[in-house]
Amino acid sequence: MQLELVSLDGIKYKEDAYAITLPTASGEITVMPGHEPLLSLLAPGAIVIRKHKKDADTSLEHYATFGGVLEITSQKVRVLVDEATHGDEINVAEAEKAHAAAVELRKSATTKVELDKAQSLIDRHAVRIHVANLRRRHRAHRR
């Protein structure tokens, strides 16, 4: 089945895939050929792509995303998000530093708007750290 992952920066992934794991608003799902049509909101989390049925876990593609919309048809999975970052593009040290700064921002928040913004940043960087660690763990198994 064809997967199309599109962010505000453009097309991030447009190839065939055997299985795609996505963080929907109702929980994580895995889409495989023959999946029922579906429209869903996405939650912040990792999108994991297995290109071929027999691919090892070490060859999975990982993207950090922060919500969006999912459309599944009989032939295509289309994912529209504001931002999608490939696991190889994430610098763990920078993400951890940004996460710590967001935690401090939350501590100093004095309004509901500031608190919500800080929590959104915390969530965003937590997803980035999670995806980077997934990639790092899978690369370690290749050796």
C-alpha positions as CSV (number, residue, x, y, z in Angstrom):
1,M,0.0,0.0,0.0
2,Q,1.2,3.5,-0.6
3,L,2.0,5.8,2.3
4,E,2.1,9.5,1.9
5,L,3.4,11.5,4.9
6,V,3.0,15.2,4.3
7,S,4.1,18.1,6.7
8,L,4.0,21.8,6.2
9,D,7.6,21.5,4.9
10,G,6.4,19.2,2.1
11,I,6.3,15.4,1.4
12,K,8.4,13.5,4.0
13,Y,7.7,10.0,2.8
14,K,5.9,8.8,-0.3
15,E,6.6,5.1,-1.0
16,D,5.0,1.7,-0.6
17,A,4.9,0.3,2.9
18,Y,3.9,-3.0,4.4
19,A,2.9,-1.8,7.9
20,I,2.5,1.6,9.4
21,T,2.1,2.2,13.2
22,L,0.4,5.5,14.0
23,P,-0.5,7.3,17.2
24,T,-4.2,8.1,16.8
25,A,-6.4,10.0,19.2
26,S,-8.0,6.7,20.2
27,G,-4.7,4.9,20.7
28,E,-1.9,3.4,18.6
29,I,-2.9,1.4,15.5
30,T,-1.0,-0.6,12.9
31,V,-2.2,-0.3,9.3
32,M,-1.5,-3.2,6.9
33,P,-2.7,-4.0,3.4
34,G,-6.5,-4.6,3.4
35,H,-7.2,-2.2,6.3
36,E,-10.7,-0.8,6.5
37,P,-11.1,2.8,5.4
38,L,-10.6,5.2,8.3
39,L,-10.4,8.9,9.1
40,S,-8.8,9.8,12.4
41,L,-7.1,12.5,14.3
42,L,-3.5,11.8,15.2
43,A,-2.0,12.3,18.7
44,P,1.6,13.3,19.3
45,G,3.9,10.3,18.9
46,A,6.0,8.1,16.7
47,I,5.0,6.9,13.2
48,V,6.8,3.7,12.5
49,I,7.1,2.4,8.9
50,R,8.0,-1.2,7.9
51,K,8.6,-1.1,4.1
52,H,8.6,-4.9,3.5
53,K,7.0,-7.8,5.3
54,K,10.3,-9.5,6.2
55,D,12.2,-6.3,7.1
56,A,14.0,-6.6,10.4
57,D,13.2,-4.2,13.2
58,T,16.6,-2.5,12.6
59,S,15.4,-1.3,9.2
60,L,12.2,0.5,10.4
61,E,11.7,4.2,9.6
62,H,10.7,6.4,12.6
63,Y,9.1,9.9,12.5
64,A,8.3,12.1,15.4
65,T,4.9,13.9,14.8
66,F,2.7,16.2,16.8
67,G,-0.8,15.5,15.8
68,G,-2.5,15.8,12.5
69,V,-5.0,13.8,10.4
70,L,-5.0,10.3,9.0
71,E,-6.9,9.0,6.0
72,I,-6.9,5.3,5.1
73,T,-8.4,4.2,1.8
74,S,-8.2,0.8,0.1
75,Q,-5.0,1.7,-1.7
76,K,-3.4,4.6,0.2
77,V,-2.6,5.9,3.7
78,R,-2.3,9.6,3.8
79,V,-1.0,11.4,6.9
80,L,-1.1,15.2,7.1
81,V,0.8,16.8,10.0
82,D,2.2,20.2,10.9
83,E,5.6,18.7,11.6
84,A,7.3,15.3,11.0
85,T,11.0,14.7,11.9
86,H,12.8,11.6,10.9
87,G,14.6,9.9,13.8
88,D,18.0,10.3,12.2
89,E,17.5,14.1,12.1
90,I,17.0,14.4,15.9
91,N,19.9,15.4,18.1
92,V,19.1,13.8,21.4
93,A,21.3,16.2,23.5
94,E,19.5,19.2,21.9
95,A,16.1,17.6,22.4
96,E,16.9,16.8,26.1
97,K,18.1,20.4,26.6
98,A,14.9,21.8,25.0
99,H,12.8,19.4,27.1
100,A,14.5,20.6,30.3
101,A,13.9,24.3,29.3
102,A,10.2,23.6,28.7
103,V,9.9,22.0,32.1
104,E,11.4,25.1,33.6
105,L,9.0,27.3,31.5
106,R,6.1,25.3,32.9
107,K,7.3,25.9,36.5
108,S,7.4,29.6,35.9
109,A,4.0,29.8,34.0
110,T,1.6,32.3,35.6
111,T,-1.3,31.9,33.2
112,K,-3.3,29.1,31.7
113,V,-2.0,30.0,28.2
114,E,1.6,29.9,29.4
115,L,1.0,26.6,31.1
116,D,-0.6,25.1,28.0
117,K,2.3,26.4,25.8
118,A,4.9,24.9,28.1
119,Q,3.1,21.6,28.3
120,S,2.9,21.5,24.5
121,L,6.6,22.0,24.3
122,I,7.3,19.3,26.9
123,D,5.2,16.9,24.9
124,R,6.8,17.8,21.6
125,H,10.4,17.3,23.0
126,A,9.4,14.1,24.8
127,V,8.2,12.6,21.5
128,R,11.5,13.7,19.8
129,I,13.6,12.1,22.5
130,H,11.5,8.9,22.3
131,V,11.9,8.6,18.5
132,A,15.6,9.4,18.7
133,N,16.1,6.7,21.3
134,L,14.2,4.2,19.1
135,R,16.5,5.0,16.2
136,R,19.6,4.8,18.4
137,R,18.5,1.4,19.9
138,H,17.8,-0.1,16.5
139,R,21.1,1.1,15.1
140,A,22.9,-0.5,18.1
141,H,21.3,-3.8,17.2
142,R,22.7,-3.6,13.6
143,R,26.3,-3.8,14.9
